[in-house]
């Protein structure tokens, strides 16, 4: 969908951005808006937890702190908002922010049902505001270079693709909503597989998942290990895998085999240093996403704030989020039914 977009302010004025959600990811985005992006001002913070927004605002020099998100959205001086709240709140907040005339950045997933995704996309289109979704791997230098090479034909036609996400440690299993592995973890892999197969769209999905790390929580809906296969309309075959416990570090990698070559990307080493000693070779591994993707997280907000200034479409759009969600929902249906699911016959949650 192509829409014209409004430009909130002239490029000479600092872009006033409000943050919604002051949890772990929200704090990082707040620091970026306050200190890492020239021409951008962290203008307000909203979080319903008492004292949370105020505490973060005091630390970053932001005087407007709200427990009522509606107060932030009603502020006519706010040009754009960054949404970093729990996943199940995203679609409603995107819709509310767009209707308030704000450019919208939303952490993934933008929605957890296709109906929600369609509402969010329509709200942004109707308001004429940019809508960007937090698919940070598109902004990582290695993944970005791979996309550019594939688009330029450097490895011919993509034929086999692979993407994986392995978290270093399982969080409290009692706090993980059902289907999180597909809707919040593998959603990144589904997006990057589309991004690395430009112009192609998924047509069918098959998935396997189980609780291998904490089998005692399977009856509570926890699935902590998964493998998904995706067939694209250009014939390419892709696999995506996820684990909530890779004891060696935070591991994110991808590979694309094409008719004329292959590309690999992703490296969990903290630096390129490898130490050799009596116990063999070893390298220090990253164990935290904000370390591995620090620069990518900053770059995606730089892209968002630029699109908010200029009105151009961002790199990762609401339509991209909907497409990744369709793969996630097909994977859920596949696990539930034990069969292969065609995207064009997908049942919404």
RAZI-V611533 format. One record per helix or strand. SS is the DSSP state (@ for helix, = for strand). FROM is the first residue (numbers start at 1). LEN is the number of residues. If there is no record, write none. Layout:
# RAZI-V611533
SS&FROM&LEN / SS&FROM&LEN
This chain:
# RAZI-V611533
=&15&6 / @&24&12 / =&40&7 / @&52&9 / =&65&2 / @&69&5 / =&80&4 / @&87&13 / =&103&4 / @&114&14 / =&131&3 / @&136&4 / @&141&11 / =&158&9 / @&173&3 / @&180&16 / =&202&9 / @&215&6 / =&225&8 / =&237&7 / =&251&8 / =&261&5 / =&269&1 / =&275&3 / =&280&3 / =&285&1 / @&289&4 / @&294&17 / =&317&1 / @&318&20 / =&341&2 / @&343&3
